[in-house]
Each structure stands twice: as C-alpha cells, then as structure tokens.
Amino acid sequence: MNEIRKAARVEKQALSPEELSLINAQSLRPLTAEEVFTFRLAACDNQVDRDFERFTENALEGLAPLFVGRPVLLDHRWSAGSQTARVYAAAVEGTAVRRLVLRCYMPRMEQTAPTITAIESGILRECSVGVAMERAVCTICGADQATACCVHRPGGEYDGKTCVMELDGARDAYEVSLVAVPAQPGAGIIKSKRYGGQEPQQPPDRDGEEEALRLARARQEQEELRYGGTR
C-alpha cells in the first residue's frame, strides 16, 4: 500500500446533538450520548514538518471528506479486532495554521474501556494518519517528485532558500491509528535512501555522473511508490 504517514494528536471533543446526529449517520442504529466516547484528532497541517514536507491548504481540504467513515486502528494493525473507533466528521480549522481535524467516536463498552481510560488520562495521545497524495512539488525548481526527480534535497539550502516538498492533490486517506509513541513511518526508510548522505562538495566526474543518473532513476521509482505517481 503506497502511503504517507504523519503524526497527529488526540484532543477532547464535546458531544452536542448535532455531533450525535453525525455519529448516527455512521452507525447501524441510533446511539445515545451515554453510549459513545468522542475525541478530536489534530492531524496534518500546512506547516513544514521535520521531514521538510508540508501539505497545501487545498490538499487538507481534499483530505477532509476522504477521512469521514474511516476506522481508527490500534498500532496500525489491519484487522477487525483493532478497529477501535471511527471518524464521523472532518474539517480544516485555524487561520494562520490550517490544520485538518478529525472528529472520532467509539462505543463505551468493556472492550474499549482501557483505551478510553488511556486517552482520558493522557497516556494515549499520539496518533498517526496515512494518506496518498498525487503530487510532491519541490519549492526550489517546481519538479513533481511523483513523476520526475530533481537534485534538490528537502531541508537543503539553495541560494538562501530552504527546499521543501509541498504535498498536494489528495488521492486517498488510508488509516488513522492510535499509537503508544509517535509513529516512525516505514516510508521514512525510502525517504532516507532518497535524500540520505552529504551533498557533494564538487561536481562529479564522468563515472560519478553515470552513478548519479542511476541513483536518480532508482529514486524516481521510489517516488512513484511513495507519492502514488502515474502508472
């Protein structure tokens, strides 16, 4: 599955009649306020993260409806038993910082009691979201990493400007997962291979150019897998 995972945060969510109505749009029978526990998931935003990537505002707006109805998992386990909660609404909030906020619910029952206690006590407050994007655009040269690679590395300085990859074009929302610690995404392995190592201090020789071209082609294949490029 080609996806990008980003860390998120759990917050409290008040339950109004309007919120309960949205929840009941997801359930097979009408639920009462006493039967459900709700929380907010402060997911991805439009700020540059530690990977020197940022979501565009259009991307956040596009992701919001894709997350509605998605299950909330435990520790990225894709099984019926790990489906603990469900996203019943999503919206982009904030002014200067635009953040995608997912509103989630889970039934109050014996099986979910430990998870609810962990959330309420602040023990379980980190989450991870997995998404697929259509484009990852370099802010230095404008190259879309899903279809073409460039020589610029996220976080690198070029003529006084920091290179950032702008994630745009929401393709899919794969998962929301409650985790004990912030996720270290498997996709990061691809990223470290793609951008790892020191920048060269001088132009490569002929053999170096051929090697650089070979590596660039390999990186391009990784980009198509990571960002869901054209097939």
C-alpha positions in Angstrom: 0.0 0.0 0.0 1.5 3.3 -1.0 1.0 5.8 1.7 2.5 8.7 3.6 2.2 8.6 7.4 2.2 11.7 9.6 2.0 12.1 13.3 -1.1 13.6 14.9 -2.5 14.4 18.3 -5.6 13.4 20.3 -7.9 16.1 21.9 -11.2 16.1 23.8 -14.4 16.5 21.8 -17.7 17.8 23.3 -20.8 15.9 22.2 -23.7 18.1 21.1 -27.0 17.0 19.5 -25.5 18.0 16.1 -22.4 15.9 16.7 -24.6 12.9 17.8 -26.5 13.2 14.6 -23.3 12.9 12.6 -22.3 9.9 14.6 -25.6 8.2 14.0 -25.1 8.7 10.2 -22.3 6.2 10.6 -24.0 3.7 13.0 -26.4 1.0 12.1 -28.8 2.0 14.9 -29.3 5.3 16.7 -26.8 5.7 19.6 -27.3 7.9 22.7 -24.7 10.3 24.1 -24.2 7.9 27.0 -23.2 5.1 24.6 -20.3 6.9 22.9 -17.0 8.4 23.7 -15.8 11.1 21.4 -12.4 12.7 20.7 -10.7 15.0 18.2 -7.6 14.1 16.2 -5.5 17.1 15.3 -4.0 15.6 12.2 -1.8 17.1 9.4 -1.4 20.8 8.9 0.1 23.3 6.4 3.3 23.8 8.3 6.7 22.4 7.3 7.3 19.2 9.4 10.6 17.6 10.4 10.8 15.9 7.1 10.7 19.3 5.3 7.3 18.5 3.8 4.1 20.5 4.1 0.5 19.9 3.0 -1.1 22.7 0.9 -4.4 24.1 2.0 -6.1 22.6 -1.0 -4.7 19.2 0.0 -6.0 19.5 3.5 -9.5 20.4 2.2 -9.4 17.5 -0.2 -8.4 15.0 2.6 -11.2 16.0 4.9 -14.1 14.2 3.2 -11.8 11.2 2.5 -11.3 10.5 6.2 -15.1 10.5 7.1 -16.1 6.9 7.8 -12.5 5.6 8.1 -11.9 3.3 11.1 -9.4 4.3 13.8 -7.0 1.4 14.4 -4.6 0.4 17.2 -0.9 0.4 16.4 -1.5 0.2 12.6 -3.0 -3.3 12.9 -5.3 -4.0 9.9 -7.8 -6.4 11.5 -11.4 -6.2 12.6 -10.3 -6.6 16.2 -8.1 -3.5 16.1 -10.8 -1.2 14.8 -11.5 0.8 17.9 -13.2 4.0 16.7 -14.5 5.7 13.6 -14.1 9.1 12.0 -17.6 10.7 11.8 -16.6 14.2 10.7 -13.6 16.1 9.5 -12.8 19.8 8.8 -9.9 22.2 8.2 -9.6 24.6 11.1 -7.5 27.6 12.1 -6.3 30.8 10.4 -2.5 31.2 10.2 -2.0 27.5 10.9 -4.5 25.4 8.9 -5.0 22.0 10.4 -7.1 19.0 9.4 -9.1 18.0 12.5 -10.8 14.6 12.6 -13.7 14.0 15.0 -14.0 10.4 16.1 -16.2 8.2 18.2 -16.0 4.8 19.9 -18.7 2.8 21.8 -18.4 2.7 25.5 -18.2 -1.0 26.4 -15.9 -3.4 28.2 -13.6 -3.9 25.3 -12.9 -0.2 24.8 -12.8 0.9 28.4 -8.9 0.5 28.7 -8.5 2.6 25.5 -10.9 5.3 26.8 -9.0 5.4 30.1 -5.7 5.7 28.4 -7.0 8.6 26.3 -8.6 10.5 29.2 -5.5 10.1 31.4 -3.2 11.4 28.7 -1.3 8.2 28.3 -2.5 7.5 24.8 -2.4 10.8 23.0 -0.3 10.2 19.9 -1.8 9.2 16.6 -0.6 8.5 13.0 -2.5 9.1 9.8 -1.8 7.5 6.4 -2.6 9.3 3.2 -1.8 9.1 -0.5 -1.0 12.3 -2.4 -0.9 13.0 -6.2 1.9 15.5 -6.1 5.0 16.4 -4.1 6.4 19.6 -5.6 9.9 20.9 -4.9 9.8 24.6 -3.8 13.1 25.2 -5.5 12.5 24.1 -9.1 8.8 23.1 -9.2 9.6 19.4 -10.1 6.8 17.0 -9.1 8.6 14.1 -7.3 5.8 11.7 -8.2 6.7 12.0 -11.9 10.2 13.5 -12.1 13.1 13.7 -9.8 15.3 16.7 -9.1 18.7 17.3 -7.5 17.3 19.3 -4.6 17.0 17.7 -1.1 14.3 18.6 1.4 16.0 20.8 4.1 18.9 21.8 1.8 19.7 25.4 1.3 19.8 26.8 -2.2 20.7 30.5 -2.7 19.3 31.2 0.8 16.1 29.3 0.3 15.2 26.1 2.1 13.9 23.2 -0.1 10.5 21.9 1.0 8.3 19.3 -0.7 4.7 20.6 -0.9 2.2 17.7 -0.8 -0.8 18.4 -3.0 -3.7 16.6 -4.6 -5.5 14.3 -2.1 -5.7 10.9 -3.6 -6.8 8.7 -0.6 -6.9 8.5 3.2 -5.8 5.1 4.2 -5.8 5.0 8.0 -6.0 6.6 11.4 -4.1 4.8 14.1 -3.7 5.3 17.9 -0.2 4.6 18.8 1.8 4.4 22.1 4.5 6.7 20.7 4.7 8.9 17.6 5.0 6.7 14.5 8.3 6.3 12.8 6.8 5.6 9.3 8.2 2.9 7.1 8.0 5.5 4.3 10.8 7.3 6.1 13.2 4.5 5.1 12.5 5.3 1.5 13.0 9.0 2.3 16.3 8.5 4.0 17.5 6.5 1.0 16.3 9.2 -1.4 17.9 12.1 0.4 20.5 10.5 2.6 24.2 11.4 2.7 26.1 14.6 2.4 25.7 17.0 -0.5 28.7 16.8 -2.9 31.4 19.5 -2.4 32.4 19.4 -6.1 30.8 18.3 -9.4 31.1 14.6 -10.0 33.4 13.1 -12.7 32.0 11.2 -15.7 31.7 8.0 -13.7 30.1 9.9 -10.9 27.6 11.4 -13.3 26.6 8.0 -14.5 26.2 6.8 -11.0 24.2 9.9 -10.1 21.9 9.2 -13.1 21.4 5.6 -12.0 20.6 6.6 -8.4 18.2 9.3 -9.7 16.3 6.7 -11.7 16.1 4.5 -8.6 14.9 7.4 -6.6 12.3 8.1 -9.2 10.9 4.6 -8.8 10.7 5.2 -5.0 9.0 8.5 -5.5 6.3 6.9 -7.7 5.7 4.3 -4.9 5.7 6.8 -2.1 3.7 9.6 -3.6 1.4 7.5 -5.8 2.7 8.8 -9.1 1.3 8.0 -12.5 1.3 4.3 -13.6 
